[in-house]
Amino acid sequence: MVFKIKDHYYKKAKKENFLARSVYKLEEIDNKYKIIRPGMRALDLGYYPGSWSQYIQQKIGKKGLLVGIDIQEVNGKIQQSNTKLFQKDIFSIEQLSDLNIDQAFDIVCSDMAPKTTGIKSVDQARSLEIVEKVFEVLPLFLKNNGDLVIKVFESQDAQDFFKEKRNLFKSIHFLRPKSTRTVSKEYFVIGKGFKA
Ligand SMILES: C[S@@+](CC[C@H](N)C(=O)[O-])C[C@H]1O[C@@H](n2cnc3c(N)ncnc32)[C@H](O)[C@@H]1O
């Protein structure tokens, strides 16, 4: 039997009609780094079920555009006029026209994670592999001077990777949001001002 721990953030998300408690991680990141603004074009990688997308939809408003991609079936509950959702592996996308768009994004968010095995070294390596692949495709998706938010599991290799990549952004920040479960080894990297 799978038990769902109904903690403070789980209950808060339910009450505020968000589809997952992870919304409060993005909210904290946004409150601190002011990354999501009205009218923006935002890409949410691994959006499903869609709490980050719900947050972004509200903040970018009707003039903005949110594109959400996930390998899971499209979640019709979060369809809105400012939103395009796709059921795709993000690494299968070769050009922006695959998403029926012609301009890159102001912000790319990735909450993608591997299916965890419980074996720490394997999970760390798989998480970093996703991050590395996102960095490979980033020039396709992210505009010059755009921002990135990406999740990664803690490891020395991840630290070394971001040290090597820090010059791709004007500034880079690391945050473990308060709502992160204590057992979780994840944190978020916020890159501001992409040098495309
Ligand atoms: C932690 S969940 C995202 C939760 C979401 N941010 C929210 O707030 O509701 C991670 C998602 O990443 C998706 N994912 C992982 N690898 C992917 C890939 N290569 N392409 C598209 N989606 C992927 C998974 O299917 C999963 O739905």
PDBQT file of the ligand as one rigid body, heavy atoms in Angstrom, charges set to zero:
ROOT
HETATM    1  C1  LIG A 201       7.951  15.899 -10.249  1.00  0.00    +0.000 C 
HETATM    2  S1  LIG A 201       6.955  15.751 -11.671  1.00  0.00    +0.000 S 
HETATM    3  C2  LIG A 201       6.542  17.409 -12.035  1.00  0.00    +0.000 C 
HETATM    4  C3  LIG A 201       5.534  18.029 -11.122  1.00  0.00    +0.000 C 
HETATM    5  C4  LIG A 201       5.077  19.385 -11.605  1.00  0.00    +0.000 C 
HETATM    6  N1  LIG A 201       6.158  20.369 -11.560  1.00  0.00    +0.000 N 
HETATM    7  C5  LIG A 201       3.914  19.934 -10.819  1.00  0.00    +0.000 C 
HETATM    8  O1  LIG A 201       4.127  20.899 -10.089  1.00  0.00    +0.000 OA
HETATM    9  O2  LIG A 201       2.804  19.425 -10.930  1.00  0.00    +0.000 OA
HETATM   10  C6  LIG A 201       8.151  15.373 -12.898  1.00  0.00    +0.000 C 
HETATM   11  C7  LIG A 201       7.569  15.088 -14.274  1.00  0.00    +0.000 C 
HETATM   12  O3  LIG A 201       8.637  15.024 -15.219  1.00  0.00    +0.000 OA
HETATM   13  C8  LIG A 201       8.192  14.192 -16.284  1.00  0.00    +0.000 C 
HETATM   14  N2  LIG A 201       9.330  13.795 -17.118  1.00  0.00    +0.000 N 
HETATM   15  C9  LIG A 201      10.456  13.129 -16.751  1.00  0.00    +0.000 A 
HETATM   16  N3  LIG A 201      11.267  12.956 -17.820  1.00  0.00    +0.000 NA
HETATM   17  C10 LIG A 201      10.650  13.536 -18.893  1.00  0.00    +0.000 A 
HETATM   18  C11 LIG A 201      10.993  13.699 -20.280  1.00  0.00    +0.000 A 
HETATM   19  N4  LIG A 201      12.129  13.225 -20.786  1.00  0.00    +0.000 N 
HETATM   20  N5  LIG A 201      10.129  14.378 -21.076  1.00  0.00    +0.000 NA
HETATM   21  C12 LIG A 201       8.968  14.866 -20.578  1.00  0.00    +0.000 A 
HETATM   22  N6  LIG A 201       8.592  14.734 -19.285  1.00  0.00    +0.000 NA
HETATM   23  C13 LIG A 201       9.417  14.084 -18.453  1.00  0.00    +0.000 A 
HETATM   24  C14 LIG A 201       7.509  13.036 -15.561  1.00  0.00    +0.000 C 
HETATM   25  O4  LIG A 201       6.608  12.364 -16.423  1.00  0.00    +0.000 OA
HETATM   26  C15 LIG A 201       6.809  13.749 -14.399  1.00  0.00    +0.000 C 
HETATM   27  O5  LIG A 201       5.462  14.008 -14.697  1.00  0.00    +0.000 OA
ENDROOT
TORSDOF 0
